[in-house]
């Protein structure tokens, strides 16, 4: 940029202001990039292995039937600690008790975990309980209990796509009837920066009260408050691991989903490193 050199998308220099001859060595490394649904996806590996069909579907971010505000946080922690957090929502009862979480019953539910080739799916239902605290700022059911769901996929290399919401108990939400429901679509993406620093991109969109900007803003504030709580815990985890890097880990039932995803990540890395 300093000398006004112009490069094409392949990385080849195509213009030098002070000369007509362009040396073949005047080139830079180029990476395949796809812009889709307000996200920019870059492939850092071998260009001929880039497969746009593997890009997760985030069309809710650019859909007229949804409203949301994008957000970003920087983490002084390894990216896998963040995906661990996304894969174990039992922490909502404790880390987010007064924000995104709510009842301690939520932590006691054993989710359904399904593993595919490139993702881990987690489905958890909390039936007939009080709405989570943040919902009181967005929607009211006049003292009624609700059925709450979180159904999400965490896709390689670290993208969460989540269908979540609450509906009055007894209206059929577990059977697919989302009557008078507060529905959300969450998209979160973790990008490693270094071994112990990460970029965290997110947007939580709502599918109700589309013409009320206060709902969008209250949702943004609630989500950000919850994610700040997550970051405090995850940074503390990172500091503890740095102090005792060889301490043994004890797996628990709630670790099923995150263990499956970590195994998937390890295999993908090993496959890329193979000759």
C-alpha positions in Angstrom: 0.0 0.0 0.0 2.9 2.3 0.8 4.0 2.4 -2.9 0.5 1.9 -4.4 1.2 -1.7 -5.7 -2.0 -3.4 -6.8 -2.6 -7.1 -6.4 -5.3 -9.3 -7.8 -7.3 -11.9 -5.9 -4.7 -14.6 -6.7 -2.0 -12.6 -5.0 -0.3 -11.6 -8.3 0.9 -8.0 -8.6 -0.9 -6.3 -11.6 0.2 -2.7 -11.2 3.3 -0.8 -10.1 2.9 3.0 -10.5 6.5 3.7 -11.4 7.2 1.0 -14.0 5.5 -1.0 -16.7 7.4 -4.2 -16.1 6.1 -6.3 -13.2 8.6 -8.8 -11.8 7.1 -12.4 -11.4 8.4 -12.3 -7.8 6.0 -9.4 -7.0 3.3 -11.5 -5.4 1.8 -12.2 -2.0 0.1 -15.2 -0.5 -3.7 -15.2 -1.2 -6.3 -17.0 0.8 -9.8 -18.1 -0.4 -12.4 -15.8 1.2 -16.2 -16.1 1.1 -18.6 -13.4 2.3 -22.0 -14.9 3.3 -24.8 -13.7 5.6 -22.8 -10.8 7.0 -19.8 -13.0 7.9 -16.4 -13.2 6.2 -14.9 -16.8 6.1 -11.3 -17.3 5.3 -9.6 -20.6 4.5 -6.0 -20.6 5.9 -5.0 -24.0 4.5 -4.2 -25.2 1.0 -6.3 -23.2 -1.5 -7.4 -26.3 -3.4 -8.9 -27.8 -0.3 -11.2 -24.9 0.4 -14.8 -26.1 0.3 -17.5 -23.4 0.6 -20.2 -26.1 1.2 -18.7 -26.6 4.6 -19.5 -23.0 5.7 -22.3 -23.2 8.3 -25.7 -21.8 7.5 -26.1 -18.4 9.3 -28.9 -17.0 7.1 -30.8 -15.9 10.3 -28.3 -13.0 10.6 -29.5 -11.6 7.3 -33.2 -12.6 7.4 -36.0 -10.1 7.6 -37.9 -12.3 10.0 -35.2 -11.9 12.7 -33.6 -9.0 14.5 -30.2 -8.9 16.2 -27.0 -6.9 16.9 -23.5 -8.3 16.2 -21.0 -8.4 19.0 -17.3 -9.1 19.5 -15.0 -9.9 22.5 -11.3 -10.6 22.8 -10.2 -13.4 25.1 -6.9 -14.0 26.8 -7.6 -17.7 26.7 -7.2 -20.7 24.5 -10.1 -21.1 22.0 -11.0 -24.6 23.2 -11.9 -23.3 26.7 -14.5 -21.1 24.9 -15.9 -24.1 22.9 -16.0 -26.1 26.2 -18.2 -23.4 27.6 -20.6 -23.5 24.6 -20.9 -27.3 24.8 -21.8 -27.5 28.4 -24.9 -25.3 29.3 -25.3 -26.8 32.7 -23.2 -23.8 33.9 -26.2 -21.5 33.2 -27.7 -22.4 36.6 -24.6 -21.0 38.4 -22.5 -18.7 36.2 -25.7 -17.0 34.9 -28.1 -17.4 37.8 -29.5 -13.8 37.6 -29.0 -13.2 33.8 -29.2 -15.9 31.1 -29.6 -18.9 33.4 -32.2 -19.1 36.1 -33.4 -22.3 37.9 -30.9 -24.8 39.3 -33.1 -27.5 37.8 -31.5 -26.6 34.4 -28.1 -28.0 35.5 -29.6 -31.3 36.5 -31.0 -32.1 33.1 -29.1 -34.6 31.0 -29.0 -33.4 27.4 -29.3 -35.4 24.3 -25.9 -35.3 22.5 -25.5 -36.4 18.9 -22.2 -36.4 17.0 -21.8 -36.2 13.2 -18.8 -35.8 10.9 -18.2 -32.1 11.5 -20.4 -31.2 14.5 -21.8 -32.0 17.9 -25.5 -31.4 18.5 -26.8 -30.8 22.0 -30.5 -30.7 22.9 -31.8 -29.7 26.4 -35.4 -29.1 27.5 -36.5 -27.6 30.9 -40.2 -28.3 31.3 -42.6 -26.2 33.5 -40.3 -23.8 35.2 -40.0 -20.0 35.7 -38.7 -18.0 32.8 -35.0 -17.1 32.8 -34.4 -13.7 34.4 -33.4 -12.0 31.1 -36.8 -12.8 29.5 -38.7 -10.6 31.9 -37.1 -7.6 30.0 -38.3 -9.0 26.6 -41.6 -10.7 27.1 -44.2 -11.5 29.8 -46.5 -14.5 30.3 -48.2 -13.0 33.3 -46.7 -15.4 35.9 -47.0 -18.5 33.8 -44.3 -21.1 33.8 -42.6 -22.0 30.5 -41.0 -24.9 28.6 -37.5 -23.9 27.7 -35.3 -25.3 24.9 -31.7 -25.0 23.7 -30.9 -27.0 20.6 -27.6 -26.2 19.0 -24.8 -27.5 16.8 -21.1 -26.7 17.4 -19.5 -27.0 14.0 -15.8 -27.4 13.2 -13.7 -25.4 13.7 -15.7 -23.6 16.4 -19.1 -22.2 15.3 -22.2 -22.5 17.4 -25.7 -22.4 15.7 -28.4 -22.4 18.3 -32.2 -22.6 18.2 -33.5 -21.6 21.7 -36.5 -20.1 23.3 -39.4 -20.5 25.8 -43.1 -21.0 25.4 -45.9 -21.2 28.0 -46.1 -24.7 29.5 -48.8 -26.9 28.0 -48.9 -25.2 24.6 -47.0 -27.9 22.9 -43.5 -26.6 22.4 -41.8 -30.0 22.9 -44.0 -31.4 20.1 -43.1 -28.5 17.8 -46.0 -26.1 18.5 -44.3 -22.8 19.5 -47.3 -20.8 20.5 -46.8 -17.4 22.1 -43.1 -18.2 22.1 -40.0 -16.2 22.6 -37.7 -17.7 19.9 -34.0 -16.9 19.4 -31.3 -17.8 17.0 -27.8 -17.6 18.3 -24.6 -17.7 16.2 -21.2 -17.6 17.9 -17.8 -18.2 16.3 -14.4 -18.7 17.9 -11.2 -17.8 16.0 -7.8 -18.6 17.6 -5.4 -15.7 17.6 -2.5 -17.3 19.5 -2.2 -20.4 21.7 -3.7 -18.4 24.6 -5.7 -15.6 22.9 -8.9 -15.8 20.9 -11.4 -13.7 18.9 -15.1 -14.3 19.8 -17.8 -13.1 17.4 -21.5 -13.5 18.2 -25.1 -12.4 17.5 -28.3 -13.4 19.3 -31.4 -12.7 17.1 -35.0 -12.7 18.2 -37.9 -13.8 16.1 -40.7 -11.9 17.9 -41.4 -8.2 18.5 -39.6 -7.4 15.3 -40.8 -3.8 15.3 -39.7 -3.0 18.9 -36.0 -1.8 18.9 -36.1 -1.9 22.7 -36.3 -5.7 22.6 -33.3 -5.9 20.3 -31.3 -3.6 22.7 -32.4 -5.3 25.9 -31.4 -8.7 24.3 -28.0 -7.3 23.3 -27.4 -6.0 26.9 -28.5 -9.3 28.5 -26.4 -11.4 26.2 -23.4 -9.2 26.7 -23.8 -9.3 30.5 -23.9 -13.1 30.3 -20.9 -13.4 28.0 -18.9 -11.1 30.4 -19.7 -13.6 33.1 -18.5 -16.4 30.9 -15.3 -14.6 30.2 -14.5 -14.1 33.9 -14.8 -17.8 34.5 -12.9 -18.8 31.4 -10.0 -16.4 32.1 -9.8 -17.9 35.6 -9.7 -21.4 34.1 -6.9 -20.3 31.8 -4.9 -18.8 34.8 -5.4 -22.0 36.8 -4.2 -24.2 33.8 -1.2 -22.0 33.4 -0.2 -22.5 37.0 -0.8 -26.3 36.9 -0.5 -27.4 33.3 0.0 -31.0 34.1 -2.8 -31.4 36.7 -5.0 -34.4 35.9 -8.5 -33.8 34.7 -11.6 -35.7 36.0 -14.3 -36.2 33.3 -17.9 -35.9 34.4 -21.2 -36.8 32.7 -21.7 -33.1 31.7 -18.5 -33.2 29.7 -19.8 -35.7 27.1 -20.5 -33.1 24.4 -17.2 -31.1 24.9 -15.2 -34.3 25.0 -16.7 -35.4 21.7 -15.9 -32.0 20.1 -12.3 -31.9 21.4 -11.8 -35.4 19.9 -13.2 -34.2 16.6 -10.9 -31.2 16.6 -7.9 -33.3 17.4 -8.7 -35.7 14.5 -9.2 -32.8 12.1 -5.8 -31.3 13.1 -4.1 -34.7 12.7 -5.7 -35.2 9.3 -4.5 -31.8 8.1 -0.9 -32.5 9.3 -0.8 -35.9 7.6 1.3 -36.1 4.4 
